[in-house]
């Protein structure tokens, strides 16, 4: 009750501040504790099962030794079973050690919300230490995944070209994952700046222009997320179906092998989200320009009307400069990861085509295509890469076209033909739009537009 009274007084005296960050921290802490409980329960179940198997083996071996004539075949069989149980115990320990490490990395990430306003120079020693630990753990997990998936030992029993194609597939995806993680860690504060900039632009939009719903943007983002989740589930089911060893080992291998593609897919979803939000803001501007500068609004060509149009044009110029700045910041974060991701997509397509014809390695053994079941995994990889490339190109192309549409809409206004000063302002603004670079590219190597498909 005393806390509640203090809260009421603070609302009356001071400027109120939201508890959003506190709620995020509490929810993340609860989720982390739940995951730890699930981890402990499942670990105990596995440990008790292994302990039960060990006791049963010990009892059977005691029975064998009690007989005067010892059965050598039975002893060999029991030794094989016992060794298999020991191997399974080591695998369970490895899986849960890695999962615990990932959980702690997630926990370190949770108390740092995206709208955090703390600058680097204002952080305390504890906050900096906290950030360093998080970064070290993240890089440590990535190094573990790279070491596990990069097998340079060539087996003479399997086709060397299949092994080289598998190695190339894993290496390219690991490079894409490494670029994504390193750039995300390096540009953590810039993410906050981009979100703040977009929020400021949003506030100006609500004051100056007629508002337009973000319904289509939300549908696009939700569809992207559902598509990625469904693909992950299909990958998992298909991979487990090809498994010929212990299920837990296959689950561990699946987590290690496909974490690289998951990270780069999440990066691609975030990039497309930022781009589609920028396109929505450009669409709002263009719709308002189209409504303002139509013929029916030019009947009253008074001095007040011309001043209003000049003021509106000035506000549009300022907002466009902020949108271009936001676009440049997005490019600086996603440029290199996009280059690595698109390169890995093209390599994955050709590797998957090779796997579909000649076979591929699953959990260390060769899968030779004999039916549709054996080529499903390769077809899924090709389908995913094609959808990702087409979606990225479409989103970037539509945003650039919306940017170019602004100059055409303003230049066609009939009011400017009767006003020399306004015509000069429009010509100057059109030249600015023409000369400013508003293209999405992969670290300057190539532009992400329709021409990418021709290559």
C-alpha positions in Angstrom: 0.0 0.0 0.0 2.9 2.4 0.8 4.2 1.8 -2.8 0.8 2.7 -4.2 0.7 5.9 -2.2 4.1 6.9 -3.4 3.1 6.2 -7.0 0.0 8.4 -6.7 2.2 11.3 -5.3 4.7 10.9 -8.1 2.0 11.1 -10.7 0.8 14.4 -9.2 4.2 16.0 -8.7 6.5 14.8 -11.4 6.4 14.2 -15.1 5.2 10.6 -15.6 7.4 8.0 -17.2 6.2 4.6 -18.5 7.1 1.3 -16.9 7.6 -0.3 -20.3 11.2 -1.2 -19.7 10.4 -2.6 -16.2 7.6 -4.8 -17.6 9.9 -6.1 -20.4 12.6 -7.0 -17.9 10.1 -8.8 -15.6 8.5 -10.8 -18.4 11.9 -11.8 -19.8 13.1 -12.8 -16.3 9.9 -15.0 -15.8 10.4 -16.6 -19.3 14.1 -17.3 -18.4 13.1 -18.9 -15.1 10.5 -21.1 -16.8 13.1 -22.2 -19.4 15.5 -23.1 -16.6 12.8 -25.2 -14.9 12.0 -27.0 -18.1 15.7 -27.6 -18.6 16.2 -29.1 -15.1 13.1 -31.3 -15.4 14.1 -32.7 -18.8 17.7 -33.1 -17.7 16.6 -35.1 -14.6 14.3 -37.3 -16.7 17.2 -38.1 -19.1 19.6 -38.7 -16.1 17.2 -41.0 -14.4 16.6 -43.0 -17.6 20.3 -43.4 -18.1 20.8 -44.4 -14.5 18.0 -47.0 -14.8 19.7 -48.5 -17.9 23.0 -48.6 -16.1 21.5 -50.5 -13.2 19.8 -53.0 -15.5 23.1 -53.6 -17.3 25.0 -54.1 -14.0 22.4 -56.6 -12.8 22.5 -58.6 -16.0 26.3 -58.6 -16.0 26.2 -59.9 -12.3 23.9 -62.7 -13.4 26.3 -63.6 -16.2 29.3 -63.7 -13.9 27.5 -65.9 -11.3 27.3 -68.7 -13.8 30.3 -71.0 -14.0 30.4 -71.1 -17.8 30.6 -67.5 -18.9 29.0 -66.6 -22.2 31.5 -64.5 -24.2 28.9 -63.5 -26.7 26.6 -62.1 -24.0 29.5 -60.2 -22.4 30.4 -58.6 -25.8 26.7 -57.6 -26.3 26.5 -56.1 -22.8 29.7 -54.2 -23.3 28.4 -52.7 -26.6 25.1 -51.7 -24.8 27.1 -50.2 -21.9 29.3 -48.2 -24.3 26.2 -46.9 -26.2 24.7 -45.7 -22.9 28.0 -43.9 -22.0 28.0 -42.2 -25.4 24.3 -41.2 -25.0 25.1 -39.7 -21.6 28.0 -37.6 -23.0 25.7 -36.4 -25.9 22.9 -35.4 -23.4 25.5 -33.5 -21.3 26.8 -31.7 -24.4 23.3 -30.8 -25.6 22.2 -29.4 -22.2 25.5 -27.5 -21.7 25.0 -25.8 -25.1 21.4 -25.1 -24.4 22.2 -23.6 -21.0 24.8 -21.4 -22.6 22.3 -20.2 -25.2 19.7 -19.5 -22.4 22.2 -17.4 -20.5 23.0 -15.5 -23.7 19.3 -14.9 -24.2 18.9 -13.7 -20.6 21.7 -11.2 -21.0 20.0 -9.9 -24.1 16.5 -9.6 -22.5 17.1 -6.7 -20.1 18.3 -4.5 -22.9 15.1 -3.2 -24.7 15.2 -1.7 -28.1 14.1 1.7 -27.0 16.9 2.1 -24.5 18.1 5.7 -24.5 21.4 5.3 -22.6 24.4 6.4 -24.6 27.8 4.7 -24.4 29.5 7.5 -22.5 26.7 7.6 -19.9 26.8 3.9 -19.0 28.0 2.8 -15.6 30.9 0.3 -15.2 28.3 -2.5 -14.4 26.4 -1.7 -17.6 29.6 -1.8 -19.7 30.7 -5.1 -18.1 27.2 -6.5 -18.7 27.5 -5.6 -22.4 30.9 -7.1 -22.7 29.8 -10.4 -21.2 26.8 -10.5 -23.5 29.0 -9.9 -26.6 31.6 -12.5 -25.5 28.9 -15.1 -24.9 27.3 -14.4 -28.3 30.6 -14.7 -30.1 31.5 -17.8 -28.2 28.2 -19.5 -29.2 28.8 -18.6 -32.9 32.4 -19.9 -32.8 31.0 -23.2 -31.3 28.5 -23.5 -34.2 31.2 -22.8 -36.8 33.6 -25.4 -35.4 30.8 -28.0 -35.2 29.6 -27.5 -38.8 33.0 -27.0 -40.5 34.3 -30.6 -41.0 37.4 -30.6 -43.3 38.0 -34.4 -43.0 37.3 -36.0 -46.4 36.1 -39.6 -46.1 37.2 -42.0 -48.8 34.0 -44.0 -48.5 31.7 -41.1 -49.7 31.8 -39.2 -53.0 34.3 -36.4 -52.7 32.2 -33.9 -54.7 29.2 -34.4 -52.3 31.5 -33.8 -49.4 32.9 -30.6 -51.0 29.4 -29.3 -51.9 28.3 -29.9 -48.3 31.4 -28.2 -46.9 30.9 -25.2 -49.3 27.2 -25.0 -48.2 28.1 -24.9 -44.5 31.0 -22.5 -44.9 29.0 -19.9 -46.9 26.1 -20.1 -44.4 28.6 -19.8 -41.5 30.1 -16.7 -43.0 26.7 -15.2 -43.5 25.9 -15.9 -39.8 29.2 -14.5 -38.6 28.7 -11.3 -40.6 25.1 -10.9 -39.2 26.1 -11.4 -35.6 29.2 -9.2 -35.7 27.4 -6.3 -37.4 24.5 -6.6 -35.0 26.8 -6.5 -32.0 28.7 -3.5 -33.5 25.7 -1.5 -34.4 23.5 -2.1 -31.3 23.2 1.6 -30.5 22.4 2.5 -34.1 19.4 0.3 -34.0 18.1 2.4 -31.2 18.8 5.6 -33.1 16.9 4.3 -36.2 13.9 3.4 -34.1 13.9 6.8 -32.5 14.2 8.5 -35.9 11.3 6.6 -37.3 9.2 7.4 -34.3 10.0 11.2 -34.7 9.0 11.0 -38.4 5.8 9.2 -37.4 5.0 12.0 -34.9 5.4 14.6 -37.6 3.3 12.6 -40.0 0.4 12.6 -37.6 0.6 16.4 -37.2 1.0 17.3 -40.9 -0.6 14.7 -43.1 -3.7 12.7 -43.4 -3.1 9.4 -41.6 -3.0 6.0 -43.4 -3.3 2.7 -41.6 -0.4 0.3 -41.2 -2.7 -2.7 -41.8 -0.9 -3.9 -44.9 2.5 -3.5 -43.3 1.4 -5.6 -40.3 0.0 -8.3 -42.6 3.3 -8.5 -44.5 5.4 -8.8 -41.3 3.1 -11.4 -39.8 3.1 -13.4 -43.1 6.9 -13.3 -43.1 7.2 -14.5 -39.6 4.7 -17.3 -40.2 6.5 -18.3 -43.4 9.9 -18.6 -41.5 8.4 -20.5 -38.6 6.6 -23.0 -40.9 9.8 -23.6 -42.9 11.8 -24.2 -39.7 9.2 -26.8 -38.6 9.3 -28.5 -42.0 13.1 -28.6 -41.9 13.0 -30.2 -38.5 10.5 -32.8 -39.4 12.3 -33.8 -42.6 15.7 -33.9 -40.9 14.4 -36.1 -38.0 12.8 -38.3 -40.7 16.2 -38.9 -42.2 17.8 -39.6 -38.8 19.3 -43.1 -38.3 20.9 -42.5 -34.8 19.7 -41.4 -31.4 16.9 -38.7 -31.7 18.7 -36.4 -29.2 21.8 -36.5 -31.3 19.8 -35.6 -34.4 18.1 -32.7 -32.5 21.5 -31.4 -31.4 22.9 -31.7 -35.0 19.8 -30.0 -36.4 20.2 -27.0 -34.0 23.9 -26.7 -34.8 23.6 -27.1 -38.6 20.6 -24.8 -39.2 21.3 -22.0 -36.6 23.3 -20.2 -39.3 20.4 -20.1 -41.7 18.0 -19.1 -38.9 20.1 -16.1 -37.9 20.4 -14.8 -41.5 16.7 -15.4 -42.1 15.8 -13.3 -39.0 18.2 -10.6 -40.3 16.4 -10.6 -43.6 13.0 -10.3 -42.0 14.2 -7.3 -40.0 15.7 -5.6 -43.1 12.5 -6.1 -45.0 10.5 -4.7 -42.1 12.6 -1.5 -42.0 12.3 -1.1 -45.7 8.5 -1.7 -45.9 8.0 0.9 -43.0 10.0 3.4 -45.1 7.9 2.6 -48.1 4.7 3.2 -46.0 5.9 6.6 -45.0 6.7 7.5 -48.6 3.2 6.3 -49.6 1.6 8.5 -47.0 3.5 11.5 -48.4 2.6 10.7 -52.0 -1.1 10.2 -51.2 -1.2 13.6 -49.4 0.6 15.3 -52.3 -1.8 13.8 -54.8 -4.7 15.1 -52.7 -3.2 18.6 -52.1 -2.1 19.4 -55.7 -5.2 18.1 -57.6 -7.1 20.5 -59.9 -10.2 20.7 -57.6 -8.0 22.2 -54.9 -6.6 24.9 -57.2 -9.9 26.7 -57.8 -9.1 29.3 -55.1 -5.7 30.5 -56.3 -5.3 33.1 -53.6 -2.1 34.2 -51.9 -3.0 32.3 -48.8 -3.4 29.0 -50.7 0.0 29.5 -52.4 1.6 30.2 -49.0 0.0 27.0 -47.6 1.4 24.9 -50.5 4.9 26.5 -50.1 4.8 25.6 -46.4 3.7 22.1 -47.1 6.5 21.7 -49.7 9.0 22.9 -47.2 7.8 20.3 -44.6 8.0 17.5 -47.2 11.6 18.4 -48.0 12.5 18.2 -44.3 10.8 14.9 -43.8 12.4 13.5 -47.0 15.8 14.4 -45.7 15.1 12.5 -42.5 13.8 9.5 -44.5 17.0 9.4 -46.6 19.1 9.6 -43.4 17.1 6.7 -41.9 17.7 4.8 -45.2 21.4 5.4 -45.0 21.6 4.2 -41.4 19.7 1.0 -42.3 22.1 0.5 -45.2 25.1 0.8 -42.9 23.8 -2.0 -40.6 22.5 -4.4 -43.2 24.9 -3.8 -46.1 27.5 -6.5 -45.4 25.1 -9.1 -43.9 22.9 -8.7 -47.0 25.9 -9.3 -49.3 26.8 -12.5 -47.4 23.2 -13.6 -47.3 22.5 -13.1 -51.0 25.8 -14.9 -51.8 24.9 -17.8 -49.6 21.4 -17.9 -51.2 22.9 -18.4 -54.7 25.4 -21.0 -53.4 22.6 -22.8 -51.6 20.4 -23.0 -54.7 23.2 -24.6 -56.8 24.2 -26.9 -53.9 20.6 -28.0 -53.3 20.3 -28.8 -57.1 23.4 -30.9 -56.8 22.1 -32.6 -53.7 18.8 -33.4 -55.3 20.5 -35.2 -58.2 23.6 -36.9 -56.6 22.6 -37.1 -52.9 23.6 -35.3 -49.7 24.9 -36.0 -46.2 22.5 -36.2 -43.3 23.8 -36.8 -39.8 27.1 -38.1 -41.3 25.6 -40.7 -43.6 24.9 -40.5 -47.4 21.3 -40.1 -48.5 20.9 -41.2 -52.2 17.9 -39.9 -54.0 15.5 -42.8 -54.7 12.1 -41.1 -54.2 10.4 -37.9 -53.5 11.1 -38.2 -49.8 14.8 -38.1 -50.4 14.7 -34.8 -52.4 12.2 -32.9 -50.2 15.0 -31.3 -48.2 16.8 -30.0 -51.3 13.5 -28.7 -52.8 12.7 -26.9 -49.6 16.2 -25.2 -49.7 15.6 -24.1 -53.3 12.1 -22.8 -52.5 13.3 -20.9 -49.4 16.1 -19.2 -51.3 13.9 -18.2 -54.2 11.2 -16.8 -51.9 13.8 -14.8 -49.9 15.5 -13.3 -53.0 12.2 -12.4 -54.7 10.7 -10.9 -51.5 13.9 -8.8 -50.8 14.0 -7.5 -54.4 10.3 -6.7 -54.5 10.3 -4.8 -51.2 13.4 -2.7 -52.2 12.1 -2.1 -55.8 8.7 -0.9 -54.6 10.3 1.4 -52.0 12.6 3.0 -54.6 9.6 3.4 -57.1 7.6 5.1 -54.4 10.5 7.5 -53.8 10.7 8.4 -57.5 6.9 8.8 -57.7 7.1 11.9 -55.3 9.1 14.0 -57.8 6.6 13.2 -60.6 3.6 14.0 -58.5 5.0 17.4 -57.4 6.2 18.4 -60.8 2.8 17.8 -62.4 1.0 20.3 -60.2 -0.9 22.9 -62.3 -0.5 25.5 -59.5 3.2 25.8 -60.2 2.6 26.9 -63.8 1.1 30.2 -62.5 3.6 30.7 -59.7 7.2 31.3 -60.7 8.7 31.0 -57.2 6.8 27.8 -56.4 7.9 26.4 -59.8 11.5 27.1 -58.8 11.1 25.4 -55.5 9.6 22.4 -57.1 12.3 22.2 -59.7 15.0 22.4 -57.0 13.3 19.7 -54.9 12.9 17.5 -58.0 16.6 17.9 -58.7 17.4 17.0 -55.1 15.3 13.8 -55.3 17.0 13.0 -58.6 20.6 13.4 -57.4 20.3 11.9 -53.9 21.1 8.2 -53.8 18.0 6.3 -52.6 18.9 2.7 -53.6 19.4 -0.4 -51.6 22.7 -2.2 -52.3 24.8 -5.0 -50.9 28.0 -3.2 -49.6 28.3 -1.3 -52.9 28.8 -4.5 -55.0 25.4 -4.5 -56.6 22.0 -2.9 -56.2 19.1 -4.9 -54.8 16.5 -4.5 -57.5 15.2 -6.3 -60.6 18.5 -6.3 -62.3 19.8 -8.8 -59.6 17.7 -11.6 -61.1 19.4 -11.1 -64.5 22.8 -11.9 -63.0 
